[in-house]
Amino acid sequence: MSNLENLRESVIEQAHEKGRMKLLDSKKKIDDEFEMQKSLIIKKKEAEHERKLKELQQKYQIIFQQLKNKERQSTLVSK
């Protein structure tokens, strides 16, 4: 091979290596962004589930208290 051909091959190899490095860097950035978005979505869903659970617990407590009050009223009436 001539020096010119060697130089050409070297330049092509360097370009390919730079391309591979850019591809790996871009893939890492995309993966990191994906994980961050996934984490945010999970946190939002967990917060929503927690809010709904508290809401249901409050409704249950109200219903339970109403039943206790009715029970007390019925025992007072029957005395």
C-alpha positions as CSV (number, residue, x, y, z in Angstrom):
1,M,0.0,0.0,0.0
2,S,1.1,3.5,-0.7
3,N,1.3,6.2,1.9
4,L,-1.7,7.8,0.4
5,E,-3.7,4.6,0.7
6,N,-2.5,4.1,4.3
7,L,-3.5,7.7,5.1
8,R,-6.9,7.2,3.5
9,E,-7.6,4.0,5.5
10,S,-6.4,5.7,8.7
11,V,-8.7,8.7,8.2
12,I,-11.7,6.4,7.4
13,E,-11.0,4.3,10.5
14,Q,-10.8,7.4,12.7
15,A,-14.1,8.7,11.2
16,H,-15.7,5.3,11.9
17,E,-14.4,5.4,15.5
18,K,-15.7,8.9,16.1
19,G,-19.0,7.9,14.7
20,R,-19.2,4.9,17.0
21,M,-18.3,7.1,20.0
22,K,-20.9,9.6,19.1
23,L,-23.5,6.8,18.7
24,L,-22.6,5.4,22.1
25,D,-22.8,8.8,23.7
26,S,-26.1,9.5,22.1
27,K,-27.5,6.1,23.2
28,K,-26.3,6.8,26.8
29,K,-28.1,10.2,26.8
30,I,-31.3,8.6,25.4
31,D,-31.1,5.8,28.0
32,D,-30.5,8.3,30.8
33,E,-33.4,10.5,29.7
34,F,-35.7,7.4,29.4
35,E,-34.8,6.3,32.9
36,M,-35.4,9.8,34.3
37,Q,-38.8,10.1,32.5
38,K,-39.7,6.6,33.7
39,S,-38.8,7.5,37.3
40,L,-41.0,10.7,37.1
41,I,-43.9,8.8,35.7
42,I,-43.6,6.2,38.5
43,K,-43.4,8.8,41.2
44,K,-46.5,10.6,39.7
45,K,-48.4,7.3,39.6
46,E,-47.4,6.5,43.2
47,A,-48.5,9.9,44.4
48,E,-51.9,9.5,42.6
49,H,-52.4,6.1,44.1
50,E,-51.5,7.5,47.6
51,R,-54.0,10.4,47.1
52,K,-56.7,8.0,46.1
53,L,-56.0,5.7,49.0
54,K,-56.2,8.5,51.5
55,E,-59.5,9.6,49.9
56,L,-60.9,6.2,50.2
57,Q,-59.8,5.9,53.8
58,Q,-61.5,9.2,54.6
59,K,-64.7,8.0,53.0
60,Y,-64.5,4.7,54.9
61,Q,-64.0,6.6,58.2
62,I,-67.0,8.8,57.5
63,I,-69.2,5.8,56.7
64,F,-67.9,3.9,59.7
65,Q,-68.6,6.9,61.9
66,Q,-72.1,7.3,60.5
67,L,-72.8,3.7,61.2
68,K,-71.6,4.1,64.8
69,N,-73.8,7.1,65.2
70,K,-76.8,5.3,63.9
71,E,-76.1,2.4,66.2
72,R,-75.9,4.7,69.2
73,Q,-79.1,6.4,68.2
74,S,-80.9,3.1,67.8
75,T,-79.7,2.0,71.3
76,L,-80.8,5.3,72.8
77,V,-84.2,5.0,71.2
78,S,-84.7,1.4,72.4
79,K,-83.8,2.3,76.0
